[in-house]
Amino acid sequence: MDKAMRVREICDSFRELCSVPYNESLQSYKNDGGLIIGVLYNQVPEEILTAAGILPVRIRAVGSQGTEASDARFTQVNCSLVKHFYDSAAKGRFDFIDGLVATNGCDHVRKLHENWTSVLKPAYSHLLCFPKRQGDDLQVTQLAKEIKKLKESIEAHFGVEITDEALREAIKLHNRTRELQCALYELRKGENPPITGAQMLAVMMAGTCMPREAYNAQLEELVALCQDVEGISDYKVRVVVYGGEIDSIDFFEAIESQGALIVADSLGGYGKRSADMQISLEGDLYTNLANAYLMERPAEPRLHGTRAARWEYLEKVAEEANADGFIQVFIPICDLWGYERVMFATEVEKKDLNCLVLDTEYIFTASGQTRTRVQAFVESITEGGR
Amino acid sequence: MYFIGCDLGSTTGKVVLLESLGDAVDSCRIVSWALEPSGFSPEETADLAINRACEQAGISRDQVAGFCCTGYGREHVSAIPYNVSEISCHGKSASFLLPSARTIIDVGGQDVKVIALGKTGKVVDFAMNDKCAAGTGKFFEAMARTLRCTVEELGEMSLQSVAPVSISSTCSVFAESEVISHINKGVDRCEIAGGIHESIARRLMAMVNRVGLTEDVVLTGGCAKNKGLRVALEKMIKVELTEIPCDPQINGALGAALYARDAYDGEK
């Protein structure tokens, strides 16, 4: 088979896996007796679950069509993401999970966790308290303790033992995932990126909803193939997408349909940031996990004292990918990214950068308006879009 | 040489036939234009409006050297693959008609846009309304229906308002409920009409604040023909709006025609 075709085939298969909450891969894993834990947000050190022999699956309300089951339990100032997550859970779309692990990522997610545990009563639930500040050993020590608490909680509930050796192997496995994802990001910096931003999002999300060994194997093949394919040339501008928990491939496709090729990102949920760390295998593994998740991984707006670093990271990503502009995306009512929007505007004005701000509800439906905005943005950069 | 721009909006399809008599952009003149209610198919709406504009000018479609589409139906006319966003088209046209224009407030059928132009006429920033129809032509239609009058009459009535009522909701549906409450209380229709226009002007002001206001300011789109809106907006932004020397509803289509001309020149 032609290499470009095989690249498309792998990306399509990843996308297929992301198109329903309980995909074929998960069904097959579950039918073989595997345990699955739903994970809320990327701050959960999934290595612990892998070391326990449990498959972590990131919660996404893909295909959700309403929030009627959640409207009574959330206020108007809760974001649409948590409402759709809860609605899907209440309608049994996550009934395949054997438990839930969340972090205190933001107040909306905390409310989601509270409602989920108190009303829907999952068989197992754990809230990992993630520090809100980056900066010194105190927070790392605290997070290491929290990770140990998660380990003990899982051991107690599921009757498993998480040995250091198993954790070491799990870290190796996850490190390999991150290494391969970074390699793919690296290839997309070139003039003719091998895959689109929408395909890359599918690649990143697939890693959170299928067994990791199988994912890594496919990713290995994809990275190897992408070294040789011709790449994309029919775009008008190169953009970096910047924002929070965006998991809509359709949204990315709407952006790219207007000639704005997404060549890099700095996304809170499924982007490059999640991959931009390697966990050390030397010394205490729990401290290493805490250090990597809190200190090494590029910071999100949730972490106090990181404003300059966040902007620096974004600029670096854009420069390396030779981007012509930024598209900031966010879900309305998201406090963290709402503040980031203001900060972003200040920096953009100061440096006179090309940028577009797009908002989207968790379930993306306003395709026409998004396309108009992006087309106008592209035209403003390229003198008429040609 | 003739060029056609089609602005396929949510309620009306607009077509401008432009004649270019030389290389310079000021050698262009509008020969004819046509407005056609939007049907189910943008393709059909475009066809009808193009044929009418050509008929008016006494030319055949074959004599047109280039076409360009804009508006919500811009990507759905198979015979005209070249399309440009309405934001760029409004900027292009306003700058052509009035080189001193720096801010465009476009109030269309379902969209409201505020566009900031640079000194060269380039779009430097813009803001659009979200999913909500408040402040758009659809909103005017709904309010006129509630007050049992036409949109034109609604505008005229608002000009007679002395103490406009307060319409606080930013949502079309809730605003309609507020209007009904005022009707039931026996409030004069002119004061309700005045309140409706003031509430729209406030909403537009919020968008203007996001982009910034630099003179000259022009009002375009079908709703720009509503005198009540012009007056309410001028009061709100405290700036006199500058008239463009053509029907403000065809501004987007004219921009598209100018882009068609540019594309033709670029391919020569």
Boltz contact constraints between the chains, C-beta under 6 A:
constraints:
  - contact:
      token1: [A, 366]
      token2: [B, 131]
      max_distance: 6.0
  - contact:
      token1: [A, 368]
      token2: [B, 72]
      max_distance: 6.0
  - contact:
      token1: [A, 372]
      token2: [B, 85]
      max_distance: 6.0
  - contact:
      token1: [A, 375]
      token2: [B, 85]
      max_distance: 6.0
  - contact:
      token1: [A, 376]
      token2: [B, 85]
      max_distance: 6.0
  - contact:
      token1: [A, 376]
      token2: [B, 87]
      max_distance: 6.0
  - contact:
      token1: [A, 376]
      token2: [B, 88]
      max_distance: 6.0
  - contact:
      token1: [A, 379]
      token2: [B, 85]
      max_distance: 6.0
  - contact:
      token1: [A, 379]
      token2: [B, 88]
      max_distance: 6.0
  - contact:
      token1: [A, 380]
      token2: [B, 123]
      max_distance: 6.0
